[in-house]
Amino acid sequence: MKEIKKEDINQEVFNLYDKYAHNKLDRRSFIESLRAHAVGGITVAGLLAYLLPKYATAQKIRQNDPRLNSEYMEYDSPKGAGKMRGLLTRPINSTKKLGGIIAVHENRGLNPYIEDVARRAALEGFIAFAPDALFPLGGYPGNDDEGRELQQKRNREEMLEDFFAAYEYLKTHNECSGKVGVVGFCYGGSVANAMAVHIPDLKGAVPFYGGQPDTKDVPKINAPLMLHYAGLDTRVNEGWPAYEAALKENKKEYTAYMYPNVNHGFHNNTTPRYDEAAANLAWQRTMDFFKKKLL
């Protein structure tokens, strides 16, 4: 089987994967659609293996990194889902209260990539908390396909309330300064926008390629925003002009970056949509933003 490289893949393959990853295309249809691109020694099985996440080899910060104190913590779900759980991580032996960052996962539960993101934030000097919206259903199941199926079984508004409760949990944690922001990716980006709407004292929100709130809710936003968009992400980007117009009209504090020629999910280093240059730049901008707003 031919070794597949990014330059072997045309944009339509990434568009198909985006539809599949966001439940616009079922697995059977996705695989059938890939057949048209299985040419030149590339097989459908090879394409599928190439596109799916590779968590084990892409981890940047080990789960047991000795520089961090990381543990799973539970908190109450406010809408009757019982207990919620998330990964809490912060620098070991910190002598002061830390600014807090909620890290919100994609549409598949708390997978290893988002846990890694939380640890990256902790190494920058924050206390980070990454909740798992799937915990009431048993937690992230170990693969993204089943994770997407599980997340569809949860009520969207109840999940939002669970993330709002995570904010309160972190804000009142005895190692947190009370200054808390949120970073979210894909579905988590839409949650970050929603938290900016619904949490008046949120200190900052950074949605990565996240769905936008209703423009009528923009006046409720108090938190400064930093928004990251992928230039090739036509699906999410459709909502940006109206959102930006509402932010301007209501004189909200925001900075937006459009990264040209990269795909939705460009920050996720476990899939071939990853773009190292754009991901590193966006992450550095995000950390600089939080250091100004939370420290």
N, C-alpha and C positions, 0 to 999 in steps of 0.2 A: 504493500500500500504506500502510495506516494506521501512523503512528508509535506504537510500543508503549511504554507507561509501566508502571512497577512496579504501580501501583494498578489497571491493567487485567487483571492476572494473578491468578487465584485460587490458593490454596495447593496444590490438586491438581496444578497444572502443575509447581510446584517439587518436589512429591513424586515425580512422574514423572521429572523430570530427575535427582533423587537416585538413583532406581532404575537409570536408564540409566547414570549416571556411575559406579555401583558394580557394574555388570555383572549387575544383577538383571533387566534388560530389554534385549533386543537393539535395534539401531537401527531395524529395520523395525517392531517392535512399539511402540517409543517414538514414531515418527512417526505410526503409526496411532492411537495413544492421544491424540496432540495434536489430532487432527481434531475431537474433541468440544469442544475449547476454541477452535477457529478460528471465532469469531463476531464480529459487529459490525464487520466490515471487517478483522479480524485473520486473516491466512492462516497455514497450517501453516509455510510457508517463512519467514514473518515471525517466528513464534514460535521456530522453530529458530535463526534468526539472532540473535534477542534473547537466547536462553538460553546460547549458546556463548561461551567466553571471548574477550575482546578484549584481547590482550596488548599490542599496539603502543600503544594509546591509554591504557592503565591504568598503565603503568610509572611508578613514583614516583622511582626513582633510576636515572639513565642508566648503561648498561653501562660507559661510559668516564668516569664521574664523576671529576673531577680531585682530589677530596678522598680518593679511595680508591686503593689498590693492589690490583687484582683480576686474577687469572690462573687458568687451569685447571691443576690439578695431578693427577698420577696416583699411585696407591698400589696395593699388592698385594692381590688378593682372596685370602682365606685358604682358600677352598674350591675352588680349581681353576678359577675363572672367568677367570683371567688378571689383567689390570689393571683397576682401577677408576679413575674420574676424577670430580673435583668442582670446583666453583668456590670458590677461596680468596680472601677479601677482607678487608681491614683498613685502618684509617686510614693515610694516607700519612705517611711520616717519623715514625712513632711512636718515642719514645725509651725505651720501657719494654716489658716483656713484658706481653701482654694476656690477659685471660680469654677462653676459647674457647667458641664456640657451634656445635654441629652443627645444621644446618637440614635437616630431612627432608621430602622431597616427598610428594605425594599418590600415588594409584595409577596414575600415568601418566608417571613419570620426571621429570627435572629440567627443568621448564618455566620460562618467563620469570618467572612469578609468584614461584616459590620462589627463583630467583636474585635477584629484587628484594628479597625478604624478607631474604636473607643480607646484601645491601648495606645495608639499613636497620639491621640489627644492627651492622654494621661502623661505621656513622656514629655509633652510640651508644658507640663506644670498645672494641669487641670484635674479635677475629679470628674470622671466621665461615667455616665450611666446609660447602658444600652438595653432597653426593655425588649421583651419578646412577646409580641401580641398573640402568639400561638400558645403561650403557656397554659391558658385555660383548656386547651384541646390537647395537651400533652407536650407542647413545646415544639421547636423546630425539629422536624422529623429526620434530619440528616441528609436530605437532598432537596433541591429547589422545586422539582416537579411536584412532589407531595406537599411541600411547603405552600406553593401557590394554591393548590386545591384546598388545603386547610384554611388558609387565610380568607378564601372566598366564603367559607362557612360562618365567619364571624360578622356580626353586624358592624357596619362601617362607623356609625356614630358611637357605638360602645367602645370600639377600638380607639377612637379619638379621645374619649374620656379616659381611657386607660393611660394614654400618653400624657394627657394633662395631669393625671394623678402622679405619674412618674416625675413630672416637673416639681410638684409639691414635695414628693419624697426627697428629691435631691436638694431642693432649696432649704429644707429643714434638717438635712443631715448635719451631724455635729462637726464634720470635717469640711463643710461647704460654707463659703462666705455669705451665701444667700443670693449672690449674683449668678444667674443661670441663663444660658443661651441654648439654642438647639441647632444641630446640623442634621439634615436628612437627605436621603438619596432615593430618587424615583418616587415610589409611593411615600417614602419618608420625606421627600422634598415637599410633597403636598401637605403632609402633616406639619412640617416646619412652618409653612405658610398659614395653616390653620391655627397653630399655636400662637403665631404673631397676632392673629385676629382675636383669639379668645382669651389670651393671658395678658392682662394689662401691664404687669410688671416684668414681663420677659425682657431680658437685656440685649438680646440679639438673636436673629434667625438667619440661617444660611441654607437655603434650599438648593440642592443640586438637581437640575432638570426635573423640577417638581411641578405638578399641576397647580394652577393658580386658583386663589379664592374668588368668590363672586365679587365683582367690582363694587357692589353696594356695601360690602363688608370692609372695604379698604379704610374708610374713616375710623374704624375701631383699632387699627394698628398703631401701637405706640413704639414697638421695638424697631431699632435700625435693622435694615436688611442688607445682606449681600447675596446676590443671586447668580448662580452659574448655569449657563445653558450651552448645549452642544449644537454646533452649527448645522449638522445634518439631521437633527432631531425635529423634523417637521411636525410630528404629532404633538409634542409638548409646546413647541415654539409658537404654534398657532394662537395660544392664549396670552402670549407675552405682550403684544402691542396694547391690548385693552387694559391689561394689568398695569403696565408702565404709565399709560395715560392717566389711570386713576391714582396712582402713586404721586404723579406730578401734580395733578389737580388738587389733591389733598395735602400737598407739601410734606410728604413723608420722606424720611431719611433712607435712602437706598443707594446701592451701587450694584450695577449689573454687568456681567461679563459674558460675551458670546465667544466661544472658542471655535474658530473656523475649522471645517473639514474633520471634525471628530463626531463620534456617534454618542447617542444616549448611552449612559453607563460608562463614559470614558474614564471615570475615576476608579472604577472597579478593576483592580489589577489581576483578577482571577479569570477574566474572559478576554478574548481577542479584540473586543471593542475598546479595551484599555488603550489610552494614549499617554505615554509616560510624561511627555513634556507638558501637556495640558493638565494632567492630573497633579503633577508636582507644583505647577504654578497656582492652580486653584486651591490646593491644600495650604500652600504657604500664605496665600491671600486670606484664607479662612482663619488660620492660626493668628496672623497679624491682627485681623479684625477682632477676634475674641480676646486677644491680649489687651487691646484698647478698651473693649467694652466690659470685660469681666474681671480684670485684675486691678 
